[in-house]
Amino acid sequence: METVVGDFWKNKTVFLTGHTGFKGAWLSLWLTKLGAKVVGYSLNPPTDPSLYSLCKLDQLYHSIIGDIRDLEKLTKSIIDHRPEIVIHMAAQPLVRYSYSNPIETYTTNVMGTVNLFEAIRKSNSVKAVVNVTTDKCYENNEWHWGYREQDALGGFDPYSNSKACSELVTSAYRNSYFNLNDYQSHGVAIATARAGNVIGGGDWALDRLIPDCMNSLLKDETILIRNPQSIRPWQHVLEPLNGYLMLAQKLFEFGPQFAQAWNFGPEDDDVNTVKYIVEQMCFKWNGKINYKIDDAPQPHEATYLKLDCSKAKALIGWKPIWNLDKALDSIIEWNKEYKAGIDIGKICLDQIDLFEQEKSKLGT
């Protein structure tokens, strides 16, 4: 059951929702590099600049600008393009934004998931589905150990809660319409993937630590941070994407035994504080530590969050490739090359190449 990612993806048709976002742009570039036939479905890029636009990804594969809440358009897109694999990443992905925009957050993250499964029900081509949710879908008890896939779902804020709802929607559709006991008749295997805080070059989202840091560093301004002691499972964006690719392949090849929830996060010793991340970013950029604490009242965010990824390591063969130090180095390098005017697509592909080489050395 060894997973050879590069050999598997050639000529596979992959329907990727959320392809214009930060993670979606990295994943669609990687899939295209692997030889997959990507069909992207998403709203216009959420930021300007955006990795999607700078890499000119609309020239590499078929891109559909559409809303995941538009059931008719979504269904037609899936039926017309006949994907074998669906990776669902379209979402309202920001905690703080969700406090101000709860209706948008729930309709996108919950009903968007419902719409996707309704579209898949009408398709006869799809074999594997990965619904990407979040590590924040768990009921956070501020434990000092990692959450496991069987732990209770919850979510304090609208974003986190909506993703827990997306997990429940997935479970209901898997039980009701894609039951594992009836796999031979419907042939569809569905899993969810819960990743930690992803970081990497090309992220310009609001209210995210790394984009805030880089924006200030590029302008030689003081970095403003909100919760310096908050601990998150930071990981380079390629880490969970590697997990999604490996999981999708397992679903395609082995079906029901992988149709469940999976965590993809860093090693325990790579979980660190906001303060640590900011100080390391400053030091790696120019050697000068330059930040201050924002004392203004803030909406609730979890203080301590870790994932237990033992299941993915044992059963999928996935494991982290780059530690936190390497991830931060790659972000600094990406931004210095971006500032120097180097082609964005080349910067990303070079980092994907390096990641694949190091993954190969580790035998995963």
Residue pairs with C-beta under 8 A, 6 or more apart in sequence:
1 250
1 254
1 317
2 317
3 246
3 249
3 250
3 316
3 317
3 364
5 34
5 242
5 245
5 246
5 249
6 34
6 356
8 249
8 252
8 253
9 31
9 34
9 35
9 36
9 245
9 249
10 34
10 35
10 36
11 35
11 36
11 37
12 36
12 37
12 84
12 85
12 252
13 36
13 37
13 39
13 81
13 82
13 83
13 84
13 85
13 125
14 31
14 36
14 37
14 38
14 39
14 83
14 84
14 85
14 86
14 87
15 39
15 41
15 77
15 78
15 81
15 83
15 85
15 86
15 87
15 126
16 24
16 27
16 28
16 31
16 38
16 39
16 40
16 41
16 86
16 87
16 89
17 24
17 40
17 41
17 42
17 68
17 86
17 87
17 88
17 89
17 90
17 112
17 116
18 24
18 42
18 68
18 88
18 89
18 90
18 91
18 132
19 25
19 27
19 28
19 38
19 40
19 41
19 42
19 52
19 57
19 63
19 89
20 40
20 42
20 43
20 44
20 45
20 46
20 50
20 52
20 57
20 63
20 65
21 42
21 45
21 46
21 52
21 89
21 90
21 93
22 51
22 198
22 200
22 202
22 203
22 204
22 205
22 237
23 89
23 132
23 198
23 237
23 240
23 241
24 40
24 42
24 52
24 89
24 90
25 50
25 51
25 52
25 55
25 57
25 202
26 51
26 200
26 202
26 237
26 238
26 241
26 348
26 352
27 87
27 89
27 241
27 244
28 38
28 40
28 52
28 57
28 60
28 61
29 55
29 57
29 60
29 345
29 348
29 349
29 352
30 238
30 241
30 245
30 352
31 38
31 245
32 38
32 57
32 60
32 61
33 349
33 352
34 245
37 61
38 60
38 61
38 62
39 61
39 62
39 64
39 77
39 81
39 83
40 57
40 61
40 62
40 63
40 64
41 64
41 66
41 68
41 74
41 77
41 90
42 63
42 64
42 65
42 66
42 68
42 90
43 65
43 66
43 67
43 90
44 65
45 52
45 53
46 205
47 204
47 205
47 206
48 204
49 204
50 202
50 204
51 202
51 203
51 344
51 348
52 58
54 202
54 344
54 345
55 344
55 345
55 348
56 345
57 63
62 81
64 73
64 77
66 73
66 74
66 77
67 73
68 74
68 90
68 108
68 112
68 115
68 116
69 107
69 108
69 111
69 112
69 115
70 115
71 115
71 118
71 119
74 115
74 116
74 119
75 115
75 118
75 119
75 122
77 119
78 86
78 119
78 120
78 122
78 123
78 126
79 119
79 122
79 123
82 123
82 125
83 123
83 125
83 126
84 125
84 126
84 127
84 128
84 252
85 126
85 127
85 128
85 129
85 130
85 248
85 251
85 252
86 116
86 120
86 126
86 128
86 129
86 130
87 129
87 130
87 132
87 244
87 248
88 113
88 116
88 129
88 130
88 131
88 132
89 132
90 108
90 112
91 108
91 109
91 112
91 132
91 163
92 98
92 101
92 104
92 105
92 108
92 109
92 159
92 162
93 134
93 159
93 205
94 159
94 205
94 206
94 207
94 208
95 136
95 157
95 159
95 160
95 207
95 299
95 301
96 206
96 207
96 299
96 301
97 105
97 159
97 206
97 207
98 105
98 157
98 158
98 159
98 160
98 162
99 157
99 158
99 299
102 158
105 158
105 159
105 162
106 158
106 162
106 165
108 162
109 159
109 162
109 163
109 165
109 166
110 162
110 165
110 166
110 169
113 131
113 166
113 169
113 170
114 169
116 129
116 131
117 129
117 169
117 170
117 173
117 177
117 190
120 126
120 129
120 188
121 177
126 188
127 187
127 188
127 189
127 251
127 252
127 255
128 188
128 189
128 190
128 248
128 249
128 251
128 252
129 188
129 189
129 190
129 191
129 251
130 191
130 192
130 193
130 244
130 247
130 248
130 251
131 166
131 167
131 170
131 190
131 191
131 192
131 193
132 192
132 193
132 195
132 240
132 244
133 163
133 164
133 166
133 167
133 192
133 193
133 194
134 159
134 160
134 163
134 194
134 195
135 147
135 194
135 195
135 196
135 197
135 233
135 263
135 265
135 305
135 307
136 155
136 159
136 160
136 163
136 302
136 305
137 153
137 154
137 155
137 160
137 163
137 164
137 166
137 167
137 194
138 147
138 151
138 152
138 153
138 154
138 155
138 164
138 194
139 151
139 152
139 153
139 154
139 155
140 154
140 155
140 156
140 160
140 302
140 304
140 305
142 302
142 303
142 304
143 304
143 306
144 304
144 306
145 306
145 308
146 263
146 265
146 268
146 306
146 307
146 308
146 309
147 263
147 305
147 306
147 307
147 308
148 263
148 308
148 310
148 311
149 194
149 260
149 261
149 262
149 263
149 311
153 164
153 167
153 168
154 160
154 161
154 164
155 161
155 162
155 163
155 164
156 300
156 302
157 299
157 300
157 301
166 192
167 192
167 261
170 190
170 192
173 190
174 180
174 190
174 259
177 186
178 186
178 188
178 189
178 190
178 259
179 186
180 256
180 259
183 189
183 255
183 256
187 255
189 251
189 252
189 254
189 255
189 256
189 258
189 259
190 251
190 259
191 247
191 251
191 258
191 259
191 260
191 261
191 262
192 260
192 261
192 262
193 240
193 243
193 244
193 247
193 261
193 262
193 264
194 261
194 262
194 263
194 264
194 307
195 235
195 239
195 240
195 243
195 263
195 264
195 265
196 232
196 233
196 234
196 235
196 240
196 264
196 265
196 266
196 305
196 307
197 209
197 232
197 233
197 234
197 235
198 235
198 236
198 237
198 239
198 240
199 209
199 210
199 234
199 235
199 236
199 237
199 327
199 328
199 331
200 210
200 236
200 237
200 238
200 327
200 330
200 331
200 334
201 330
201 331
201 333
201 334
201 335
201 338
201 347
201 348
201 351
202 334
202 344
202 348
203 210
203 211
203 237
204 211
204 215
205 211
209 225
209 274
209 277
209 278
210 277
210 281
210 331
212 223
212 224
212 225
213 223
213 277
213 278
213 281
213 282
214 281
214 331
214 335
215 221
216 222
216 223
216 224
216 290
217 223
217 281
217 282
217 285
217 286
217 335
218 335
218 339
222 290
222 291
222 292
223 278
223 282
223 290
223 291
223 292
224 291
224 292
224 293
224 294
225 274
225 275
225 278
225 291
225 292
225 293
225 294
226 274
226 293
226 294
226 298
227 274
227 298
227 301
227 303
228 273
228 274
228 275
228 278
228 293
229 273
229 274
229 275
229 303
230 273
230 274
230 301
230 302
230 303
230 304
231 271
231 272
231 273
231 303
231 304
231 305
231 306
232 271
232 272
232 274
232 305
233 265
233 266
233 270
233 271
233 305
233 306
233 307
234 266
234 270
234 271
234 272
234 277
234 324
234 327
235 264
235 265
235 266
235 270
235 320
235 322
235 324
235 327
236 322
236 326
236 327
236 330
236 331
236 355
238 321
238 322
238 351
238 352
238 355
239 264
239 266
239 320
239 321
239 322
239 327
240 264
240 265
242 318
242 321
242 355
242 359
243 262
243 264
243 312
243 316
243 318
244 264
246 316
246 317
246 318
247 258
247 262
247 312
247 316
247 318
250 258
250 316
251 258
251 259
258 315
258 316
262 311
262 312
262 316
263 307
263 308
263 309
263 311
263 312
264 307
264 309
264 312
264 318
265 306
265 307
265 309
265 320
266 320
266 323
266 324
267 320
267 323
268 306
270 320
270 323
270 324
271 306
272 324
277 328
278 291
279 289
279 291
280 325
280 328
281 328
281 331
281 332
282 288
282 289
282 290
282 291
283 289
284 328
284 329
284 332
285 332
309 318
309 319
312 318
312 319
313 319
317 364
318 364
319 362
319 364
321 355
321 358
321 359
321 362
321 364
322 330
322 355
322 358
330 351
334 347
334 348
334 351
337 347
338 344
338 347
